[in-house]
Amino acid sequence: MTATLRQLPSVDRVLNELAIQALLPFYGHRLTVAAIRRTLDRVREEVRAGGEPPSLEAVVARAVAYLRDELVPTLRPVINATGVVVHTNLGRAPLSAAARAAMDGVARGYSNLEYDLAAGRRGHRTVHAERLLCELTGAEAALVVNNNAGAVLLALTVMARGKGVLISRGQLIEIGGGFRIPEVMAQSGARLVEVGTTNRTHRRDYERALAEEPDIALILYAHTSNFRIVGFTAEVPLPELVEIGQACGVPVMADLGSGALLDTAAFGLAHEPTAQESIAAGAAVVCFSGDKLLGGPQAGIIVGRAQYVELMKRHPLARALRADKLCLAGLQATLMHYLREEATEQIPVWRMIAAPVEELERRARRWRRALARAGIRAEVVEGRSTVGGGSLPGETLPTRLLALRLPDPDRAAAALRRHDPPVIARIEEDRLVLDPRTVLPEEEPVLLRALVEVLG
Ligand SMILES: *Cc1c(COP(=O)(O)O)cnc(C)c1O
């Protein structure tokens, strides 16, 4: 056996193989040698356990696989062909060219992140994006934090710690990734006071709770982002909640979840509440995500009355949740698209939502022709895209899909996921389907190459 073990190639011998040398520029010497060592350790164990000693080629192949599979950076770009525009698992909103350029601009060097250029001394990062957000939403003040879960936590902590918060039972939501209103409420130190029932909550339910419960500091309105109750239902609309609160001097906070700055109804979808109409309705504080329908980087945006927002800026939690310079730069550039009224042309999620079905059909046909030239049969069929990202549950947009009938569609989908870059498709009625709506035009050549490689 020792003789067999001695037959195994040395680290240097493997390192000198061409296939390994080709990987050196990317992985570097240290990591490559570590991969070879670990591969040889495993091989030695297998031989000791009675296995056949592998050939040099086999050892090289395993070391290459080890590097590729176990030591690559794990986060990487993928092509989203699912037709879900704001796909939380796929990184939510792709950013506009201007947003990416703005982020690159502050990333490559220094910036005035916390520097007052006029005065030549320390400034505040909270000034960035604030005026743009106020201009867009009509709010008095704004604050950007790490994400919307953080925004809700900060707002509840500042406005209602140690006090009661009214919320309809129909709005005690859980969204993906472990965000549950009752748990965030508990973290904030506020006391949850449920009103009404799961399917119906009325004005009188809030009024009774306000009369009976001591110390109510806030009424919370949470957008039921990812589900819809149908049938015998009732909720009190935000303007009426504001009225109810005003009668007892209790402010109303709206967690819009996705939130929107454009009217989704203009694109054949249901109306998603916008930040500006929630402010106009009299909400004291409104929070929403930066990377859902806004189409920007991950952020939590708080807009509302200065008396509350100023307290939030000074709270220690705000320091823990603060947005970084890349986020602020990307957000500012994204907001500028709305102010210049070019959101549907420049912001990828809005361009996708606004894409006319004729354009999607043309793209799907072009894909079909390209595959036909490679001898792969596909058809263009009618389908539906969804907006996703905790907005517009049950709402869809008509689209055209490239559909492939394959002996084993699940296996094809898995092979596409393993491709570099990975392609994420859908299976529908036993067919592999790809939706051009969420594939960026510049990704098309890569996508078609992946399809030919995997399916050809
Ligand atoms: C998505 C969502 C959140 C959390 O937002 P993140 O930006 O993911 O932290 C909070 N509330 C509602 C209603 C949501 O839809």
The ligand as an SDF file (V2000), in Angstrom:
LIG
                    3D

 15 15  0  0  0  0  0  0  0  0999 V2000
  -40.1640   43.7880    1.7100 C   0  0  0  0  0  0  0  0  0  0  0  0
  -40.8990   44.3160    2.9010 C   0  0  0  0  0  0  0  0  0  0  0  0
  -40.2050   44.6800    4.0680 C   0  0  0  0  0  0  0  0  0  0  0  0
  -38.7260   44.4840    4.2120 C   0  0  0  0  0  0  0  0  0  0  0  0
  -38.0000   45.2350    3.3160 O   0  0  0  0  0  0  0  0  0  0  0  0
  -36.4360   44.8980    3.0700 P   0  0  0  0  0  0  0  0  0  0  0  0
  -35.9950   46.0130    2.2090 O   0  0  0  0  0  0  0  0  0  0  0  0
  -36.4230   43.5650    2.4320 O   0  0  0  0  0  0  0  0  0  0  0  0
  -35.7840   44.8860    4.3940 O   0  0  0  0  0  0  0  0  0  0  0  0
  -40.9210   45.1930    5.1180 C   0  0  0  0  0  0  0  0  0  0  0  0
  -42.2580   45.3340    5.0450 N   0  0  0  0  0  0  0  0  0  0  0  0
  -42.9690   44.9730    3.9450 C   0  0  0  0  0  0  0  0  0  0  0  0
  -44.4580   45.1690    3.9520 C   0  0  0  0  0  0  0  0  0  0  0  0
  -42.3140   44.4450    2.8350 C   0  0  0  0  0  0  0  0  0  0  0  0
  -42.9900   44.0860    1.7490 O   0  0  0  0  0  0  0  0  0  0  0  0
  1  2  1  0
  2  3  1  0
  2 14  2  0
  3  4  1  0
  3 10  2  0
  4  5  1  0
  5  6  1  0
  6  7  2  0
  6  8  1  0
  6  9  1  0
 10 11  1  0
 11 12  2  0
 12 13  1  0
 12 14  1  0
 14 15  1  0
M  END
$$$$
